[in-house]
Every structure is written in C-alpha cells, then in structure tokens.
Amino acid sequence: MLLVVGGCASKPATPQWQTRTASAMALSEAAYLDGQERIAQQSLQQAREEVSRTASVVELARLELRQCALQIASLDWQPCSAYLTLPQDGVTPQLQAYHRYLGGAMLDTAERALLPPAQRQVATIVETSDAALQALRAIDEPLSRLLGVAVLMRRSGAPDPALIALAVETASHEGWRRPLLAWLLLQQRQATIAGDSALANEAASRIHILQSGGCCMPAPSLALPTDTSHVH
C-alpha cells in the first residue's frame, strides 16, 4: 500500500487555490458572456480571493488581464483599472505586452513574441483586409477570435462591416448573449449610417430575439417601392 501511495504522490498535486481559481473564473466567464452580471462579479471576486492567497502580483495581474480581455471582446472598452492598480515593476514583460495589445497599441517584434500564440499574427495587422479576415478566421478558439476582431477594430479605428459580421457570427454560434448583443447593436448602427436598411433591419430583428427570449416577434415592416413613377 505504501508503494502505491508513493507512486501516486510522485506527481505533485495541483495547489487547491489554482483549482478553486480556475473553477471560479470558468463560472464568472460563463455568467459574463450570458449577461448574468451579479453571478459574474461574485465569481470573479471569489477568484480574486483565491489568487490573493499567493500574494503574487503576477498571478493577480494575469487574472485581471483575462477579465479585461473578456470585456474587450464584448466591446466593453473600460480601461483595465484593476490591473493598473497593481505595482507594474512586479508584472512580467509578457503581461505588460498583453496589456498594451488589449489597449490597441502597435507592438514591436519583440513584444508580439510575448503575446499568447492566438494573438500574435493579429498583432501584426494594421487594417482590415481579406488577409486579416483570413487570419482571424484561422483562430480556432472562439473567444480568442472575438478578442482579435475587437482589438483589430480598435487599433484600426474603423468598424469594418466584415469584421463586425465575423464577430456576430462567432458570438451567435457560441450562444454568447452579452457580446452578441453588443456586436449586433454596433452592426445595426453602422448599417443605418451606411444606408443599408436590409442589414439594419436584420440586426434589429436579431436584437429583438435576443432581448425577448424568442417571444413575440414584431410584424415585418412593409417595404415601400423606391420608384413611384408608375403610381397614379
């Protein structure tokens, strides 16, 4: 029996704070993406408390940047204020580069190499193009893809319709209510500005479905003829 126990103990057990932090963050992220703010904040605070057991600036910075990335992917452009309150001399270059990336800064080659792999190619892109969209679509993890779209849009300063459509597609496929609503509202606004009434109406219908839980769709508006010269 001692040999068995010794064999099992040869691999160090994961510290309990890590397990509890991962569980709390998973619940917080799921609730945030679903628009359940109270649960999201409660679980996030629980994760913070678990990480605080380590008294590690790096671990707490990593948690706060993860939350910041989640917000940016949902078009919540608040500054990463909780991260900024931490002593920056205790934060790793990797996390500093990631913070700059989330803020829309252009990174040099050395900084880009410090980013999470999924974001490195996006960090090289300055403006929307077919190649940029292809690079974003190639990101397998949906939340990383959504983040890449948001950061590129922020950096370029242009809410490109193709970028917005990709974000809507990604959030819709995952059933993420909060980011989907944010991106649909942006799509509706930009389509209205561009005079694309068909896309604006489509976005409005999808927003209604999202906010009403699928109940009681409004009657479609009647399309008026654009050419009335034949009407007498």
Backbone as CSV, one residue per row, in Angstrom:
resi,resn,N_x,N_y,N_z,CA_x,CA_y,CA_z,C_x,C_y,C_z
1,MET,0.830,-1.207,0.000,0.000,0.000,0.000,0.865,1.257,0.000
2,LEU,1.957,1.250,0.771,2.840,2.404,0.808,3.462,2.666,-0.554
3,LEU,3.776,1.590,-1.290,4.368,1.753,-2.611,3.372,2.404,-3.570
4,VAL,2.120,1.998,-3.459,1.094,2.575,-4.324,0.921,4.057,-4.028
5,VAL,0.827,4.364,-2.747,0.656,5.762,-2.361,1.855,6.590,-2.799
6,GLY,3.047,6.022,-2.603,4.252,6.728,-3.009,4.279,6.965,-4.505
7,GLY,3.832,5.973,-5.279,3.803,6.125,-6.730,2.843,7.206,-7.165
8,CYS,1.682,7.273,-6.506,0.694,8.290,-6.855,1.179,9.682,-6.480
9,ALA,1.981,9.724,-5.414,2.425,11.026,-4.930,3.634,11.558,-5.681
10,SER,4.153,10.780,-6.640,5.343,11.220,-7.356,5.065,12.445,-8.216
11,LYS,3.819,12.625,-8.637,3.428,13.807,-9.399,2.809,14.824,-8.449
12,PRO,3.395,16.010,-8.327,2.875,16.994,-7.372,1.409,17.325,-7.651
13,ALA,0.636,17.374,-6.595,-0.779,17.721,-6.740,-0.916,19.203,-7.088
14,THR,-1.939,19.516,-7.871,-2.214,20.917,-8.196,-2.642,21.644,-6.930
15,PRO,-2.042,22.781,-6.622,-2.450,23.525,-5.426,-3.947,23.828,-5.450
16,GLN,-4.564,23.756,-4.302,-6.011,23.938,-4.239,-6.438,25.329,-4.706
17,TRP,-5.608,26.335,-4.446,-6.003,27.683,-4.870,-6.125,27.765,-6.387
18,GLN,-5.273,27.020,-7.101,-5.349,27.019,-8.562,-6.638,26.364,-9.041
19,THR,-6.975,25.245,-8.419,-8.201,24.541,-8.793,-9.428,25.404,-8.523
20,ARG,-9.455,26.026,-7.353,-10.607,26.862,-6.998,-10.671,28.127,-7.861
21,THR,-9.508,28.677,-8.174,-9.483,29.865,-9.042,-10.004,29.538,-10.434
22,ALA,-9.540,28.421,-10.981,-9.980,28.014,-12.320,-11.488,27.791,-12.349
23,SER,-12.012,27.167,-11.296,-13.449,26.908,-11.228,-14.238,28.212,-11.136
24,ALA,-13.766,29.131,-10.291,-14.466,30.410,-10.127,-14.404,31.244,-11.401
25,MET,-13.254,31.248,-12.074,-13.119,32.021,-13.308,-13.977,31.444,-14.424
26,ALA,-14.058,30.123,-14.484,-14.905,29.496,-15.508,-16.362,29.899,-15.307
27,LEU,-16.810,29.904,-14.052,-18.187,30.298,-13.756,-18.397,31.782,-14.039
28,SER,-17.411,32.598,-13.679,-17.512,34.038,-13.910,-17.585,34.351,-15.399
29,GLU,-16.744,33.718,-16.189,-16.726,33.975,-17.627,-18.025,33.532,-18.283
30,ALA,-18.511,32.349,-17.892,-19.760,31.856,-18.473,-20.917,32.795,-18.141
31,ALA,-20.956,33.266,-16.892,-22.026,34.174,-16.484,-21.895,35.522,-17.192
32,TYR,-20.682,36.009,-17.334,-20.460,37.289,-18.014,-20.928,37.209,-19.463
33,LEU,-20.535,36.163,-20.152,-20.907,36.011,-21.557,-22.409,35.844,-21.732
34,ASP,-23.082,35.354,-20.687,-24.530,35.176,-20.745,-25.275,36.408,-20.241
35,GLY,-24.522,37.419,-19.796,-25.163,38.636,-19.320,-25.659,38.576,-17.892
36,GLN,-25.200,37.592,-17.130,-25.606,37.466,-15.728,-24.568,38.184,-14.854
37,GLU,-24.722,39.480,-14.731,-23.697,40.328,-14.127,-23.435,39.993,-12.661
38,ARG,-24.478,39.765,-11.893,-24.292,39.516,-10.461,-23.464,38.260,-10.220
39,ILE,-23.813,37.187,-10.906,-23.065,35.937,-10.754,-21.638,36.112,-11.251
40,ALA,-21.485,36.825,-12.353,-20.149,37.042,-12.918,-19.252,37.770,-11.928
41,GLN,-19.775,38.819,-11.296,-18.973,39.603,-10.360,-18.680,38.831,-9.078
42,GLN,-19.655,38.089,-8.594,-19.435,37.284,-7.389,-18.348,36.243,-7.620
43,SER,-18.405,35.573,-8.738,-17.426,34.527,-9.040,-16.053,35.126,-9.306
44,LEU,-16.021,36.297,-9.943,-14.745,36.968,-10.180,-14.092,37.352,-8.858
45,GLN,-14.892,37.853,-7.916,-14.342,38.217,-6.612,-13.826,36.984,-5.876
46,GLN,-14.534,35.870,-6.022,-14.069,34.617,-5.409,-12.717,34.211,-5.989
47,ALA,-12.572,34.355,-7.309,-11.295,34.026,-7.951,-10.188,34.948,-7.446
48,ARG,-10.496,36.227,-7.296,-9.503,37.173,-6.773,-9.051,36.782,-5.370
49,GLU,-10.007,36.383,-4.546,-9.672,35.999,-3.176,-8.784,34.765,-3.152
50,GLU,-9.047,33.825,-4.047,-8.208,32.625,-4.104,-6.786,32.982,-4.536
51,VAL,-6.674,33.829,-5.551,-5.348,34.223,-6.034,-4.604,35.028,-4.972
52,SER,-5.341,35.813,-4.197,-4.687,36.645,-3.181,-3.991,35.807,-2.120
53,ARG,-4.364,34.544,-1.995,-3.693,33.655,-1.041,-2.210,33.510,-1.368
54,THR,-1.861,33.718,-2.623,-0.465,33.555,-3.045,0.353,34.829,-2.845
55,ALA,-0.323,35.957,-2.664,0.342,37.264,-2.586,1.214,37.513,-3.811
56,SER,0.786,36.966,-4.962,1.566,37.071,-6.194,0.993,38.156,-7.096
57,VAL,1.792,39.168,-7.370,1.380,40.228,-8.291,1.148,39.656,-9.684
58,VAL,2.016,38.743,-10.101,1.921,38.167,-11.444,0.616,37.399,-11.617
59,GLU,0.271,36.565,-10.639,-0.956,35.773,-10.756,-2.190,36.669,-10.757
60,LEU,-2.182,37.701,-9.928,-3.328,38.605,-9.892,-3.410,39.420,-11.177
61,ALA,-2.264,39.833,-11.705,-2.249,40.570,-12.975,-2.782,39.702,-14.104
62,ARG,-2.411,38.436,-14.096,-2.887,37.517,-15.132,-4.409,37.391,-15.073
63,LEU,-4.946,37.291,-13.865,-6.398,37.180,-13.705,-7.095,38.448,-14.203
64,GLU,-6.565,39.611,-13.832,-7.223,40.867,-14.209,-7.171,41.105,-15.718
65,LEU,-6.086,40.725,-16.350,-5.999,40.889,-17.806,-6.927,39.918,-18.524
66,ARG,-7.111,38.756,-17.937,-8.061,37.798,-18.519,-9.472,38.385,-18.492
67,GLN,-9.826,39.023,-17.378,-11.133,39.666,-17.281,-11.237,40.836,-18.245
68,CYS,-10.165,41.592,-18.372,-10.146,42.738,-19.283,-10.346,42.281,-20.729
69,ALA,-9.694,41.194,-21.105,-9.840,40.658,-22.459,-11.280,40.237,-22.723
70,LEU,-11.922,39.671,-21.716,-13.315,39.252,-21.839,-14.207,40.460,-22.110
71,GLN,-13.947,41.543,-21.411,-14.740,42.758,-21.599,-14.517,43.359,-22.986
72,ILE,-13.277,43.401,-23.420,-12.971,43.983,-24.727,-13.613,43.172,-25.846
73,ALA,-13.606,41.850,-25.716,-14.255,41.001,-26.715,-15.745,41.287,-26.802
74,SER,-16.307,41.837,-25.721,-17.727,42.187,-25.676,-17.954,43.675,-25.917
75,LEU,-16.931,44.353,-26.455,-16.987,45.784,-26.777,-17.185,46.663,-25.554
76,ASP,-16.746,46.186,-24.403,-16.762,46.992,-23.187,-15.366,47.587,-23.040
77,TRP,-15.228,48.858,-23.461,-13.900,49.456,-23.586,-13.411,50.122,-22.311
78,GLN,-13.809,49.637,-21.170,-13.288,50.192,-19.928,-11.781,49.947,-19.835
79,PRO,-11.052,50.883,-19.230,-9.625,50.617,-19.008,-9.456,49.461,-18.031
80,CYS,-8.351,48.772,-18.135,-8.088,47.639,-17.233,-7.668,48.197,-15.878
81,SER,-8.609,48.836,-15.193,-8.284,49.604,-13.994,-7.747,48.736,-12.867
82,ALA,-8.305,47.550,-12.672,-7.827,46.677,-11.595,-6.383,46.253,-11.850
83,TYR,-6.061,46.010,-13.108,-4.681,45.659,-13.462,-3.749,46.837,-13.205
84,LEU,-4.189,48.032,-13.542,-3.337,49.216,-13.426,-3.051,49.600,-11.979
85,THR,-3.861,49.116,-11.045,-3.594,49.409,-9.635,-2.462,48.552,-9.076
86,LEU,-2.066,47.522,-9.802,-1.006,46.631,-9.329,0.359,47.268,-9.570
87,PRO,1.334,46.975,-8.713,2.688,47.511,-8.930,3.290,46.956,-10.212
88,GLN,3.509,47.833,-11.187,3.935,47.381,-12.506,5.346,46.804,-12.522
89,ASP,6.155,47.151,-11.530,7.500,46.573,-11.505,7.480,45.103,-11.116
90,GLY,6.306,44.622,-10.672,6.189,43.206,-10.344,5.506,42.389,-11.422
91,VAL,5.165,43.035,-12.543,4.459,42.365,-13.639,5.459,41.937,-14.706
92,THR,5.257,40.760,-15.262,6.190,40.233,-16.259,6.081,40.993,-17.578
93,PRO,7.137,40.979,-18.396,7.072,41.611,-19.725,5.954,41.030,-20.587
94,GLN,5.669,39.730,-20.430,4.586,39.113,-21.202,3.245,39.780,-20.899
95,LEU,2.981,39.998,-19.623,1.711,40.605,-19.240,1.664,42.081,-19.610
96,GLN,2.786,42.761,-19.528,2.835,44.160,-19.943,2.551,44.296,-21.441
97,ALA,3.122,43.401,-22.227,2.876,43.429,-23.674,1.410,43.123,-23.980
98,TYR,0.844,42.183,-23.237,-0.557,41.815,-23.451,-1.476,42.992,-23.112
99,HIS,-1.151,43.708,-22.055,-1.949,44.875,-21.686,-1.897,45.939,-22.779
100,ARG,-0.732,46.168,-23.322,-0.596,47.139,-24.407,-1.381,46.685,-25.637
101,TYR,-1.340,45.403,-25.915,-2.083,44.844,-27.050,-3.582,45.061,-26.864
102,LEU,-4.081,44.780,-25.664,-5.505,44.950,-25.400,-5.930,46.404,-25.566
103,GLY,-5.008,47.319,-25.309,-5.315,48.733,-25.460,-5.255,49.230,-26.890
104,GLY,-4.906,48.345,-27.822,-4.868,48.724,-29.230,-3.540,49.270,-29.698
105,ALA,-2.499,49.145,-28.882,-1.183,49.669,-29.262,-0.541,48.789,-30.330
106,MET,0.259,49.408,-31.174,1.071,48.657,-32.123,2.327,48.161,-31.403
107,LEU,2.572,46.875,-31.463,3.699,46.277,-30.757,4.855,46.022,-31.711
108,ASP,6.056,46.080,-31.173,7.212,45.727,-31.996,7.371,44.208,-32.028
109,THR,8.331,43.739,-32.785,8.509,42.296,-32.985,8.745,41.570,-31.669
110,ALA,9.562,42.151,-30.810,9.870,41.509,-29.530,8.632,41.402,-28.654
111,GLU,7.813,42.441,-28.641,6.595,42.417,-27.824,5.586,41.411,-28.372
112,ARG,5.456,41.360,-29.687,4.499,40.418,-30.286,4.841,38.978,-29.935
113,ALA,6.121,38.682,-29.825,6.549,37.321,-29.490,6.139,36.931,-28.075
114,LEU,5.805,37.912,-27.244,5.421,37.646,-25.859,3.923,37.408,-25.700
115,LEU,3.160,37.656,-26.745,1.708,37.514,-26.679,1.294,36.048,-26.697
116,PRO,0.057,35.752,-26.264,-0.484,34.407,-26.465,-0.435,34.067,-27.953
117,PRO,-0.116,32.832,-28.317,0.055,32.460,-29.732,-1.107,32.881,-30.631
118,ALA,-2.338,32.772,-30.132,-3.502,33.078,-30.971,-3.561,34.542,-31.383
119,GLN,-2.892,35.426,-30.639,-2.986,36.860,-30.913,-1.774,37.418,-31.656
120,ARG,-0.755,36.613,-31.854,0.496,37.151,-32.406,0.344,37.658,-33.833
121,GLN,-0.334,36.895,-34.685,-0.482,37.350,-36.065,-1.416,38.552,-36.147
122,VAL,-2.475,38.542,-35.334,-3.397,39.679,-35.330,-2.660,40.954,-34.949
123,ALA,-1.674,40.826,-34.071,-0.923,41.996,-33.605,-0.098,42.638,-34.711
124,THR,0.112,41.928,-35.815,0.880,42.494,-36.928,-0.010,43.253,-37.905
125,ILE,-1.326,43.110,-37.779,-2.265,43.669,-38.752,-2.629,45.102,-38.376
126,VAL,-2.590,45.970,-39.368,-2.882,47.385,-39.132,-4.306,47.733,-39.546
127,GLU,-4.786,47.160,-40.637,-6.111,47.491,-41.132,-6.796,46.245,-41.673
128,THR,-8.101,46.355,-41.839,-8.888,45.221,-42.309,-8.607,44.928,-43.774
129,SER,-8.459,43.657,-44.084,-8.246,43.204,-45.456,-8.697,41.752,-45.525
130,ASP,-8.700,41.193,-46.726,-9.045,39.776,-46.866,-8.067,38.909,-46.084
131,ALA,-6.794,39.286,-46.116,-5.782,38.523,-45.378,-6.027,38.615,-43.874
132,ALA,-6.448,39.793,-43.409,-6.731,39.972,-41.984,-7.904,39.101,-41.553
133,LEU,-8.954,39.094,-42.361,-10.120,38.269,-42.040,-9.767,36.792,-42.053
134,GLN,-8.927,36.393,-42.988,-8.492,35.002,-43.058,-7.706,34.629,-41.801
135,ALA,-6.849,35.537,-41.349,-6.061,35.280,-40.141,-6.962,35.156,-38.919
136,LEU,-7.985,35.981,-38.855,-8.906,35.927,-37.723,-9.740,34.652,-37.751
137,ARG,-10.211,34.270,-38.929,-10.987,33.036,-39.043,-10.151,31.808,-38.692
138,ALA,-8.848,31.921,-38.862,-7.961,30.788,-38.577,-7.763,30.566,-37.083
139,ILE,-8.205,31.514,-36.252,-8.102,31.342,-34.798,-9.189,30.373,-34.355
140,ASP,-8.785,29.210,-33.876,-9.744,28.151,-33.559,-10.609,28.477,-32.340
141,GLU,-10.004,29.049,-31.315,-10.731,29.281,-30.069,-11.641,30.496,-30.244
142,PRO,-12.959,30.333,-30.074,-13.902,31.415,-30.396,-13.667,32.705,-29.618
143,LEU,-13.378,32.608,-28.322,-13.192,33.824,-27.542,-11.928,34.562,-27.970
144,SER,-10.884,33.822,-28.308,-9.658,34.444,-28.820,-9.923,35.125,-30.157
145,ARG,-10.760,34.499,-30.997,-11.111,35.100,-32.291,-11.896,36.400,-32.084
146,LEU,-12.860,36.346,-31.173,-13.673,37.531,-30.890,-12.804,38.660,-30.344
147,LEU,-11.865,38.312,-29.493,-10.943,39.314,-28.962,-10.088,39.905,-30.074
148,GLY,-9.593,39.056,-30.963,-8.777,39.534,-32.073,-9.530,40.518,-32.948
149,VAL,-10.802,40.238,-33.213,-11.627,41.148,-34.017,-11.767,42.493,-33.312
150,ALA,-12.063,42.446,-32.011,-12.269,43.682,-31.253,-11.000,44.524,-31.202
151,VAL,-9.863,43.876,-30.960,-8.601,44.613,-30.862,-8.228,45.221,-32.210
152,LEU,-8.410,44.458,-33.295,-8.088,44.989,-34.619,-8.973,46.179,-34.955
153,MET,-10.249,46.082,-34.622,-11.153,47.190,-34.891,-10.750,48.419,-34.082
154,ARG,-10.340,48.187,-32.852,-9.906,49.299,-32.004,-8.635,49.940,-32.554
155,ARG,-7.709,49.111,-33.001,-6.439,49.625,-33.495,-6.618,50.380,-34.809
156,SER,-7.453,49.845,-35.688,-7.642,50.473,-37.000,-8.526,51.708,-36.917
157,GLY,-9.358,51.766,-35.877,-10.253,52.902,-35.721,-11.422,52.889,-36.680
158,ALA,-11.631,51.757,-37.358,-12.702,51.670,-38.350,-13.566,50.441,-38.079
159,PRO,-14.861,50.629,-37.783,-15.759,49.494,-37.573,-16.138,48.844,-38.900
160,ASP,-15.237,48.075,-39.458,-15.445,47.472,-40.776,-16.606,46.469,-40.737
161,PRO,-17.523,46.518,-41.718,-18.671,45.609,-41.724,-18.287,44.134,-41.714
162,ALA,-17.204,43.783,-42.405,-16.785,42.380,-42.441,-16.282,41.919,-41.078
163,LEU,-15.578,42.797,-40.370,-15.130,42.466,-39.016,-16.321,42.270,-38.092
164,ILE,-17.265,43.191,-38.172,-18.450,43.102,-37.322,-19.221,41.821,-37.618
165,ALA,-19.364,41.486,-38.892,-20.088,40.270,-39.279,-19.410,39.024,-38.719
166,LEU,-18.083,38.998,-38.733,-17.352,37.852,-38.186,-17.572,37.745,-36.680
167,ALA,-17.572,38.878,-35.997,-17.811,38.869,-34.554,-19.230,38.396,-34.239
168,VAL,-20.200,38.887,-34.998,-21.592,38.462,-34.808,-21.717,36.961,-35.042
169,GLU,-21.111,36.487,-36.099,-21.148,35.060,-36.427,-20.548,34.221,-35.299
170,THR,-19.416,34.665,-34.775,-18.730,33.916,-33.718,-19.557,33.880,-32.440
171,ALA,-20.026,35.043,-31.993,-20.800,35.107,-30.753,-22.124,34.368,-30.881
172,SER,-22.752,34.451,-32.048,-24.018,33.758,-32.279,-23.835,32.247,-32.235
173,HIS,-22.783,31.762,-32.864,-22.524,30.321,-32.895,-22.330,29.765,-31.488
174,GLU,-21.705,30.562,-30.615,-21.441,30.106,-29.248,-22.618,30.372,-28.303
175,GLY,-23.589,31.158,-28.751,-24.718,31.487,-27.885,-24.351,32.432,-26.758
176,TRP,-23.406,33.332,-27.021,-22.940,34.286,-26.004,-23.782,35.555,-26.086
177,ARG,-24.758,35.659,-25.228,-25.740,36.741,-25.309,-25.114,38.134,-25.181
178,ARG,-24.230,38.298,-24.215,-23.702,39.645,-23.957,-22.888,40.189,-25.129
179,PRO,-21.838,39.502,-25.574,-21.099,40.041,-26.721,-21.931,40.086,-27.991
180,LEU,-22.835,39.125,-28.174,-23.659,39.133,-29.383,-24.520,40.391,-29.431
181,LEU,-25.121,40.754,-28.303,-25.941,41.962,-28.273,-25.103,43.198,-28.592
182,ALA,-23.909,43.267,-28.013,-23.041,44.429,-28.256,-22.663,44.544,-29.726
183,TRP,-22.307,43.432,-30.330,-21.894,43.459,-31.742,-23.082,43.692,-32.671
184,LEU,-24.255,43.160,-32.323,-25.442,43.404,-33.144,-25.858,44.875,-33.087
185,LEU,-25.762,45.477,-31.918,-26.084,46.902,-31.800,-25.133,47.744,-32.645
186,LEU,-23.862,47.372,-32.628,-22.893,48.084,-33.469,-23.202,47.859,-34.944
187,GLN,-23.546,46.633,-35.306,-23.880,46.331,-36.696,-25.098,47.132,-37.150
188,GLN,-26.105,47.194,-36.308,-27.302,47.957,-36.659,-26.977,49.439,-36.847
189,ARG,-26.191,49.990,-35.935,-25.842,51.412,-36.015,-25.034,51.721,-37.269
190,GLN,-24.040,50.885,-37.554,-23.200,51.140,-38.722,-23.973,50.934,-40.022
191,ALA,-24.860,49.948,-40.043,-25.669,49.720,-41.244,-26.610,50.895,-41.488
192,THR,-27.150,51.448,-40.420,-28.028,52.613,-40.547,-27.263,53.807,-41.100
193,ILE,-26.058,54.020,-40.582,-25.219,55.125,-41.065,-24.892,54.949,-42.546
194,ALA,-24.635,53.693,-42.939,-24.258,53.405,-44.324,-25.459,53.352,-45.261
195,GLY,-26.667,53.457,-44.708,-27.861,53.392,-45.538,-28.237,51.992,-45.968
196,ASP,-27.709,50.980,-45.274,-28.021,49.583,-45.593,-29.216,49.156,-44.741
197,SER,-30.412,49.477,-45.218,-31.618,49.225,-44.430,-31.874,47.735,-44.229
198,ALA,-31.515,46.916,-45.209,-31.738,45.476,-45.085,-30.932,44.905,-43.919
199,LEU,-29.653,45.264,-43.847,-28.807,44.762,-42.766,-29.234,45.358,-41.430
200,ALA,-29.605,46.629,-41.426,-30.057,47.268,-40.185,-31.309,46.583,-39.652
201,ASN,-32.247,46.259,-40.541,-33.477,45.575,-40.126,-33.189,44.158,-39.646
202,GLU,-32.266,43.483,-40.323,-31.893,42.131,-39.896,-31.285,42.157,-38.498
203,ALA,-30.389,43.109,-38.274,-29.768,43.229,-36.953,-30.813,43.555,-35.894
204,ALA,-31.751,44.438,-36.231,-32.804,44.804,-35.280,-33.656,43.596,-34.914
205,SER,-33.967,42.764,-35.890,-34.759,41.560,-35.628,-34.013,40.601,-34.710
206,ARG,-32.720,40.455,-34.941,-31.922,39.550,-34.114,-31.787,40.103,-32.693
207,ILE,-31.671,41.419,-32.574,-31.617,42.041,-31.250,-32.914,41.774,-30.495
208,HIS,-34.033,41.878,-31.198,-35.331,41.619,-30.567,-35.411,40.176,-30.076
209,ILE,-34.978,39.241,-30.895,-34.983,37.828,-30.493,-34.144,37.638,-29.238
210,LEU,-32.991,38.250,-29.223,-32.061,38.098,-28.106,-32.646,38.671,-26.825
211,GLN,-33.268,39.838,-26.929,-33.765,40.513,-25.736,-35.108,39.978,-25.257
212,SER,-35.867,39.369,-26.147,-37.196,38.883,-25.777,-37.216,37.399,-25.461
213,GLY,-36.093,36.737,-25.629,-36.076,35.293,-25.414,-36.784,34.535,-26.514
214,GLY,-36.942,35.155,-27.675,-37.565,34.488,-28.818,-39.059,34.677,-28.888
215,CYS,-39.620,35.423,-27.932,-41.073,35.588,-27.885,-41.534,36.810,-28.666
216,CYS,-42.665,36.652,-29.303,-43.432,37.789,-29.819,-42.646,38.646,-30.799
217,MET,-42.286,38.057,-31.902,-41.578,38.813,-32.932,-42.475,39.911,-33.482
218,PRO,-41.931,41.112,-33.697,-42.739,42.190,-34.275,-43.076,41.894,-35.725
219,ALA,-44.190,42.431,-36.175,-44.575,42.236,-37.569,-43.577,42.927,-38.476
220,PRO,-43.221,42.289,-39.587,-42.256,42.914,-40.501,-42.825,44.192,-41.089
221,SER,-41.952,45.183,-41.262,-42.391,46.443,-41.855,-42.566,46.261,-43.352
222,LEU,-43.527,46.982,-43.907,-43.774,46.897,-45.338,-42.724,47.708,-46.079
223,ALA,-42.149,47.121,-47.117,-41.140,47.820,-47.920,-41.853,48.681,-48.954
224,LEU,-41.543,49.949,-48.977,-42.146,50.851,-49.955,-41.362,50.809,-51.250
225,PRO,-42.035,50.915,-52.405,-41.310,50.918,-53.673,-40.423,52.141,-53.776
226,THR,-39.225,51.938,-54.283,-38.296,53.064,-54.438,-38.630,53.900,-55.666
227,ASP,-39.276,53.289,-56.645,-39.643,54.008,-57.871,-41.159,54.129,-57.921
228,THR,-41.665,55.323,-57.733,-43.118,55.521,-57.721,-43.626,56.191,-58.989
229,SER,-42.812,56.215,-60.031,-43.210,56.920,-61.255,-44.393,56.258,-61.933
230,HIS,-44.585,54.949,-61.626,-45.682,54.244,-62.293,-46.978,54.356,-61.506
231,VAL,-46.918,54.971,-60.315,-48.112,55.072,-59.480,-48.901,56.318,-59.885
232,HIS,-50.189,56.168,-60.085,-51.039,57.297,-60.498,-52.130,57.509,-59.469
